[in-house]
């Protein structure tokens, strides 16, 4: 891996791989709905099919909250900030639809939202994601 910089883990909470059937949606009326890849108490990453160009809806929507669901579990109206949103280009595509990946950071969660998120995670994760090395002082 010549020329690749090592990144340092900056997260405060452990990330976990999401169980099959765990989904996230941005705002109730958004078409950004997809499977959660990994999740922590700080945020999550999910992939979704980009349908912006296929829809007649305006591009500017109220994307202020995210909703999580799976069989028997639901957490709604979590405020967030988008950290990254990009097209996944290394997946084979059999259609003209684009698959995107979005990383979000939860912001200003209430005690009830933290409790609900913790309960959701206890029932919808598989294993911890391998951590990046900690920064050491030299």
C-alpha positions as a Markdown table, in Angstrom:
| # | Residue | x | y | z |
|---|---|---|---|---|
| 1 | Unk | 0.0 | 0.0 | 0.0 |
| 2 | Unk | 2.5 | 2.5 | -1.2 |
| 3 | Unk | 1.5 | 6.2 | -0.9 |
| 4 | Unk | -1.5 | 5.5 | 1.4 |
| 5 | Unk | -1.6 | 7.5 | 4.6 |
| 6 | Unk | -2.5 | 5.8 | 7.9 |
| 7 | Unk | -5.5 | 7.3 | 9.5 |
| 8 | Unk | -6.0 | 7.6 | 13.2 |
| 9 | Unk | -9.2 | 6.5 | 14.9 |
| 10 | Unk | -10.9 | 9.7 | 16.3 |
| 11 | Unk | -14.2 | 8.2 | 17.3 |
| 12 | Unk | -15.3 | 8.3 | 21.0 |
| 13 | Unk | -17.6 | 5.3 | 20.8 |
| 14 | Unk | -17.1 | 1.8 | 19.3 |
| 15 | Unk | -18.7 | 1.1 | 15.9 |
| 16 | Unk | -20.6 | -2.1 | 15.3 |
| 17 | Unk | -21.7 | -3.9 | 12.1 |
| 18 | Unk | -25.4 | -3.6 | 11.8 |
| 19 | Unk | -27.6 | -6.7 | 11.7 |
| 20 | Unk | -29.4 | -7.7 | 8.5 |
| 21 | Unk | -32.7 | -5.8 | 8.2 |
| 22 | Unk | -31.5 | -2.6 | 10.0 |
| 23 | Unk | -32.4 | 0.4 | 8.0 |
| 24 | Unk | -32.0 | 4.2 | 8.1 |
| 25 | Unk | -34.1 | 6.9 | 6.4 |
| 26 | Unk | -33.5 | 10.6 | 6.3 |
| 27 | Unk | -36.6 | 12.5 | 7.2 |
| 28 | Unk | -40.0 | 10.8 | 6.8 |
| 29 | Unk | -40.6 | 12.1 | 3.2 |
| 30 | Unk | -37.1 | 11.5 | 1.8 |
| 31 | Unk | -36.2 | 9.0 | -0.7 |
| 32 | Unk | -32.9 | 8.4 | 1.0 |
| 33 | Unk | -33.6 | 5.0 | 2.6 |
| 34 | Unk | -31.1 | 2.3 | 2.9 |
| 35 | Unk | -29.4 | -0.5 | 4.8 |
| 36 | Unk | -27.2 | 0.5 | 7.8 |
| 37 | Unk | -23.6 | -0.7 | 7.4 |
| 38 | Unk | -22.3 | 0.3 | 10.8 |
| 39 | Unk | -23.5 | 2.3 | 13.8 |
| 40 | Unk | -22.3 | 3.8 | 17.1 |
| 41 | Unk | -23.7 | 6.1 | 19.7 |
| 42 | Unk | -22.0 | 8.9 | 17.7 |
| 43 | Unk | -23.4 | 8.2 | 14.3 |
| 44 | Unk | -23.8 | 5.7 | 11.5 |
| 45 | Unk | -23.1 | 4.8 | 7.9 |
| 46 | Unk | -25.7 | 3.5 | 5.5 |
| 47 | Unk | -26.0 | 2.9 | 1.8 |
| 48 | Unk | -28.9 | 3.9 | -0.4 |
| 49 | Unk | -30.0 | 4.1 | -4.0 |
| 50 | Unk | -29.7 | 7.6 | -5.4 |
| 51 | Unk | -33.1 | 8.4 | -6.9 |
| 52 | Unk | -32.8 | 12.2 | -7.0 |
| 53 | Unk | -32.7 | 12.4 | -10.7 |
| 54 | Unk | -35.5 | 10.0 | -11.2 |
| 55 | Unk | -38.0 | 11.8 | -9.0 |
| 56 | Unk | -40.1 | 14.8 | -9.6 |
| 57 | Unk | -39.6 | 16.0 | -6.0 |
| 58 | Unk | -37.5 | 19.1 | -5.4 |
| 59 | Unk | -33.9 | 18.5 | -4.5 |
| 60 | Unk | -34.0 | 20.7 | -1.4 |
| 61 | Unk | -35.9 | 18.9 | 1.4 |
| 62 | Unk | -35.9 | 19.2 | 5.2 |
| 63 | Unk | -33.1 | 16.7 | 5.9 |
| 64 | Unk | -32.7 | 17.4 | 9.5 |
| 65 | Unk | -33.5 | 14.1 | 11.2 |
| 66 | Unk | -32.9 | 10.4 | 10.6 |
| 67 | Unk | -35.1 | 7.4 | 11.5 |
| 68 | Unk | -33.9 | 3.9 | 12.2 |
| 69 | Unk | -35.9 | 0.8 | 12.0 |
| 70 | Unk | -35.7 | -3.0 | 11.9 |
| 71 | Unk | -38.0 | -5.9 | 12.8 |
| 72 | Unk | -39.6 | -4.8 | 16.1 |
| 73 | Unk | -37.5 | -1.7 | 16.7 |
| 74 | Unk | -37.9 | 1.9 | 15.7 |
| 75 | Unk | -36.0 | 5.1 | 16.7 |
| 76 | Unk | -37.2 | 8.3 | 15.2 |
| 77 | Unk | -36.4 | 11.9 | 14.7 |
| 78 | Unk | -32.6 | 11.8 | 15.6 |
| 79 | Unk | -30.9 | 15.1 | 14.7 |
| 80 | Unk | -27.7 | 14.7 | 12.6 |
| 81 | Unk | -25.0 | 16.3 | 10.5 |
| 82 | Unk | -23.8 | 14.7 | 7.3 |
| 83 | Unk | -20.1 | 14.0 | 7.4 |
| 84 | Unk | -19.7 | 12.4 | 4.0 |
| 85 | Unk | -22.0 | 11.3 | 1.1 |
| 86 | Unk | -20.5 | 9.7 | -2.0 |
| 87 | Unk | -21.2 | 7.3 | -4.8 |
| 88 | Unk | -19.9 | 3.8 | -4.4 |
| 89 | Unk | -18.1 | 3.0 | -7.6 |
| 90 | Unk | -16.5 | -0.4 | -6.8 |
| 91 | Unk | -19.8 | -2.3 | -6.8 |
| 92 | Unk | -21.0 | -4.0 | -10.0 |
| 93 | Unk | -24.1 | -2.3 | -11.3 |
| 94 | Unk | -26.7 | -4.0 | -13.4 |
| 95 | Unk | -28.9 | -0.9 | -13.8 |
| 96 | Unk | -28.6 | 2.8 | -14.2 |
| 97 | Unk | -29.3 | 3.4 | -10.5 |
| 98 | Unk | -26.4 | 4.8 | -8.5 |
| 99 | Unk | -25.6 | 3.4 | -5.0 |
| 100 | Unk | -24.4 | 6.0 | -2.5 |
| 101 | Unk | -22.9 | 5.8 | 1.0 |
| 102 | Unk | -23.7 | 8.4 | 3.6 |
| 103 | Unk | -21.9 | 8.9 | 6.9 |
| 104 | Unk | -23.8 | 10.9 | 9.6 |
| 105 | Unk | -23.0 | 12.2 | 13.1 |
| 106 | Unk | -25.7 | 12.4 | 15.6 |
| 107 | Unk | -26.1 | 15.9 | 17.2 |
| 108 | Unk | -27.8 | 17.2 | 20.3 |
| 109 | Unk | -29.6 | 14.0 | 21.3 |
| 110 | Unk | -31.9 | 14.1 | 24.2 |
| 111 | Unk | -31.7 | 11.6 | 27.1 |
| 112 | Unk | -34.7 | 9.7 | 25.6 |
| 113 | Unk | -33.1 | 9.6 | 22.1 |
| 114 | Unk | -29.8 | 8.3 | 23.7 |
| 115 | Unk | -31.8 | 5.7 | 25.6 |
| 116 | Unk | -33.7 | 4.6 | 22.5 |
| 117 | Unk | -30.6 | 4.5 | 20.4 |
| 118 | Unk | -28.8 | 2.4 | 23.0 |
| 119 | Unk | -31.7 | 0.0 | 23.0 |
| 120 | Unk | -31.8 | -0.1 | 19.2 |
| 121 | Unk | -28.1 | -0.9 | 19.1 |
| 122 | Unk | -28.3 | -3.7 | 21.7 |
| 123 | Unk | -30.8 | -5.5 | 19.5 |
| 124 | Unk | -29.5 | -4.7 | 16.0 |
| 125 | Unk | -25.7 | -5.1 | 15.8 |
| 126 | Unk | -23.5 | -8.1 | 15.1 |
| 127 | Unk | -19.9 | -7.4 | 16.0 |
| 128 | Unk | -17.5 | -4.6 | 16.6 |
| 129 | Unk | -15.9 | -3.0 | 13.6 |
| 130 | Unk | -12.1 | -3.4 | 13.6 |
| 131 | Unk | -10.6 | -0.2 | 15.1 |
| 132 | Unk | -7.8 | 1.9 | 13.5 |
| 133 | Unk | -4.6 | 2.1 | 15.6 |
| 134 | Unk | -4.5 | 4.7 | 18.4 |
| 135 | Unk | -2.2 | 7.6 | 17.9 |
| 136 | Unk | 0.9 | 7.2 | 20.0 |
| 137 | Unk | 3.3 | 9.8 | 21.2 |
| 138 | Unk | 6.8 | 9.5 | 19.9 |
